[in-house]
Amino acid sequence: MRPIAPLGRRRVAVTAVDDVGAYRVLRVADRSGPLPAAGQFYMLATVQRWGGGGDERPYLPRAFSFLSAGDGELRFMFEDVGPGTHRLGELVAGDELWITGPLGAGFRPPGDHRRALLAGGGIGIPPLAAWASELGSRPLALLGFRDGEHAAGAALIEDQARVRVATDDGSLGHHGLVTELLAAELARDGRCVVYSCGPPRMLEAVRALCAEHDVPAQLALEAGMACGFGACYGCVVALRDGGYARLCVDGPVLDAERLQPLAEDAH
């Protein structure tokens, strides 16, 4: 059963901001919220200066999967790629955030005597890192990055002995795509459940590989979210059997077999 977020948003303090290669890890104190489940997410907005332009028109809150949780602290990983994440990158210890969460449905344990196999890329690392910690069974993690600077994010997986890295430019680990590592691993031993988060094209390749090998997969999908409660229908994805799923309430983790192939999905 998923943890249920308290009604309304909570005002929390930033405790630290750490640099991890091309990424930043934001630490916040949250002693009043429930402990989240891996794959769930939070809506974040700064208390001060959360807006743009001369009139500081407010931004929508940003949705982030959590990286880790415990001892009254939440951690989130992000990259400065736009105005919202740039504002988050300006935060220092003592600044304040509005947070809402945990929200959504997270990962489910593998059944049928299957092992867990993690496959992710770039900013999709947080839910996989949280899941690896929650499982506690030393799952193999296959992680893909643009280059060596971004590959520093692989260090956020606790068990480094069970991490294999691929980089697009060959500066670290396998020179190529993480899905190439996944294809080799599925050919070696397909008795697994694949857990994946990353860019849409990577997730579509994971879905197709798992379908080819008849391997179940749970995909943590990303979409622009305005509310986080299923009211605005801004984060829908098309389902294979017709209709749509709202990622903020039906996901963000969905079974790969339920999805219309992402390459055909206009959303």
C-alpha positions in Angstrom: 0.0 0.0 0.0 1.4 3.4 -1.0 2.1 6.0 1.8 -0.5 8.7 1.8 0.7 12.4 1.7 -0.8 14.8 4.3 -3.3 17.2 2.9 -1.7 20.5 1.7 1.9 21.5 1.3 4.5 21.6 4.0 7.2 24.3 4.7 10.6 22.7 5.2 14.1 23.9 5.5 17.1 23.1 3.2 19.8 21.4 5.3 22.5 21.1 2.5 23.1 21.2 -1.2 25.8 18.9 -2.6 27.5 18.8 -6.0 27.7 15.4 -7.6 29.3 15.8 -11.0 26.9 17.6 -13.3 24.1 17.2 -10.7 23.1 18.7 -7.4 21.6 16.9 -4.5 19.2 18.9 -2.4 18.7 17.8 1.2 15.7 19.0 3.2 14.4 18.3 6.7 10.9 16.7 6.7 10.2 15.2 10.1 6.4 15.5 9.8 5.8 13.7 6.5 5.4 9.9 6.1 8.3 7.8 4.8 7.9 7.5 1.1 8.1 4.3 -1.1 10.6 4.0 -3.9 9.3 5.5 -7.1 7.0 8.0 -5.4 7.5 11.7 -6.0 7.1 15.2 -4.4 6.1 18.6 -5.8 8.7 21.2 -4.9 8.6 25.0 -5.0 10.8 27.6 -3.2 9.1 29.7 -0.5 10.9 32.8 -1.8 11.3 34.0 -5.4 9.5 31.1 -7.1 8.7 32.9 -10.3 10.1 34.5 -13.4 10.0 37.8 -15.3 9.8 41.3 -13.9 6.6 40.6 -12.0 7.9 37.3 -10.6 4.9 35.4 -12.1 4.8 32.1 -10.1 6.1 28.9 -11.7 4.2 25.6 -11.3 5.8 23.4 -8.7 8.3 20.9 -10.0 7.8 17.1 -9.6 10.9 15.2 -8.4 11.3 11.5 -7.4 13.1 11.3 -4.1 16.7 9.9 -4.0 16.6 8.8 -0.4 14.6 9.3 2.8 15.3 8.6 6.4 16.2 10.2 9.8 13.8 13.1 9.0 15.6 14.1 5.8 14.7 13.8 2.1 17.2 14.0 -0.7 16.4 15.0 -4.3 18.8 15.1 -7.3 18.4 17.5 -10.2 20.4 19.2 -13.0 20.2 22.9 -13.8 18.4 22.8 -17.2 15.8 25.5 -16.9 14.4 28.4 -14.8 12.8 26.1 -12.1 15.9 23.9 -11.6 18.1 27.0 -11.7 16.2 28.5 -8.8 16.5 25.3 -6.9 20.3 25.3 -7.6 20.5 28.7 -5.9 19.3 27.4 -2.6 21.6 27.1 0.4 21.3 25.7 3.9 18.6 27.6 5.8 16.5 28.5 2.8 12.9 27.1 2.7 10.8 25.0 0.3 7.2 24.1 -0.1 6.8 20.3 -0.6 3.8 18.2 -1.3 4.1 14.4 -1.1 4.8 11.6 -1.2 2.6 11.2 -4.2 1.9 8.5 -6.8 2.5 4.7 -7.0 6.0 3.3 -6.7 7.8 0.1 -7.5 6.5 -3.3 -6.5 8.8 -6.2 -5.5 9.7 -8.9 -8.1 7.7 -12.1 -7.7 7.8 -15.6 -9.1 11.4 -16.0 -7.8 12.8 -13.4 -10.1 15.7 -11.1 -9.4 15.5 -7.3 -9.6 17.5 -5.7 -12.5 17.8 -1.9 -12.6 18.3 0.1 -15.8 18.4 3.8 -15.9 19.8 6.9 -17.4 20.8 10.4 -16.3 18.3 12.2 -14.1 16.4 8.9 -13.8 18.8 7.6 -11.2 16.9 8.8 -8.0 14.0 6.3 -8.0 16.4 3.4 -8.8 18.8 4.4 -6.0 15.8 4.5 -3.6 14.6 1.1 -4.8 18.0 -0.5 -4.5 18.2 0.7 -0.9 14.6 -0.5 -0.2 15.1 -3.9 -1.7 18.3 -4.6 0.2 19.1 -7.6 -2.1 22.1 -6.1 -4.0 20.4 -5.7 -7.3 22.5 -5.2 -10.4 22.2 -1.6 -11.7 22.9 -0.7 -15.3 23.3 3.1 -15.7 23.8 5.2 -18.8 25.1 8.8 -19.0 26.1 11.4 -21.5 29.7 11.6 -20.3 32.0 11.1 -17.4 30.9 14.3 -15.6 27.3 13.0 -15.6 28.4 9.5 -14.8 29.4 10.8 -11.3 25.7 10.2 -10.5 26.3 6.5 -10.5 27.9 6.9 -7.1 24.5 7.6 -5.6 23.7 3.9 -5.8 24.9 2.5 -2.5 26.4 -0.8 -3.7 29.0 0.2 -6.2 30.2 -3.3 -6.7 26.8 -4.0 -8.4 26.9 -1.0 -10.8 27.8 -1.1 -14.5 28.1 2.2 -16.4 27.7 3.2 -20.0 28.6 6.6 -21.5 27.7 8.0 -24.9 31.2 9.4 -25.4 33.1 6.4 -24.0 34.8 8.4 -21.2 33.7 5.9 -18.6 32.6 2.3 -18.7 30.9 0.8 -21.8 31.1 3.1 -24.8 27.5 3.1 -26.0 24.0 2.9 -24.7 22.8 1.4 -21.4 20.3 -0.6 -23.4 23.2 -2.5 -24.9 24.2 -3.6 -21.4 20.6 -4.5 -20.7 20.3 -6.6 -23.9 23.4 -8.6 -23.0 22.2 -9.1 -19.4 18.7 -10.3 -20.5 20.3 -12.7 -23.0 22.5 -14.1 -20.2 19.7 -14.4 -17.6 16.1 -13.4 -18.3 14.7 -14.6 -14.9 14.2 -11.0 -13.6 12.0 -8.0 -13.4 13.4 -4.9 -14.9 13.0 -1.6 -13.1 13.7 1.5 -15.3 13.7 5.3 -15.3 15.2 7.7 -17.8 14.5 9.6 -21.0 11.5 8.5 -23.1 13.6 7.0 -25.9 15.5 4.9 -23.4 12.3 3.7 -21.7 10.8 2.7 -25.1 14.0 0.7 -25.9 13.7 -1.0 -22.4 10.0 -1.7 -23.0 10.8 -3.2 -26.5 13.7 -5.3 -25.2 11.7 -6.7 -22.3 8.8 -7.6 -24.6 11.2 -9.3 -26.9 12.6 -11.4 -24.1 9.2 -11.9 -22.3 10.6 -10.2 -19.2 8.3 -8.1 -17.0 9.3 -4.5 -16.5 8.1 -1.6 -14.3 8.8 1.8 -15.8 9.0 5.1 -13.8 7.7 7.6 -16.4 8.2 11.4 -16.5 5.7 14.0 -17.6 5.0 17.7 -16.9 2.8 17.8 -13.8 0.7 20.8 -12.8 -1.2 19.5 -9.8 0.1 16.1 -8.6 -3.4 14.9 -7.7 -4.9 13.8 -11.0 -7.2 16.8 -11.5 -5.6 18.5 -14.5 -4.9 15.5 -16.8 -1.7 17.1 -17.9 0.5 14.1 -17.4 -1.5 11.3 -19.2 0.1 8.5 -21.2 -1.7 6.3 -23.6 -2.4 2.6 -22.7 -2.2 -0.3 -25.1 -5.8 -1.4 -24.5 -7.2 2.1 -25.0 -7.6 5.1 -22.6 -5.0 6.9 -20.6 -3.2 6.7 -17.3 -2.5 9.8 -15.2 1.1 9.4 -14.1 0.6 11.5 -10.9 -2.0 9.1 -9.4 -1.9 5.9 -11.6 1.9 6.0 -11.8 4.5 7.3 -12.2 5.5 3.6 -12.1 3.5 1.5 -14.7 3.9 -2.0 -16.0 5.6 -1.8 -19.4 3.1 -4.3 -20.9 0.2 -1.8 -20.2 1.8 1.0 -22.3 1.2 1.9 -25.9 4.6 1.9 -27.5 6.1 5.2 -26.5 7.3 6.0 -30.0 3.6 6.1 -31.1 2.4 8.1 -28.1 1.8 11.7 -28.8 2.1 12.5 -25.1 
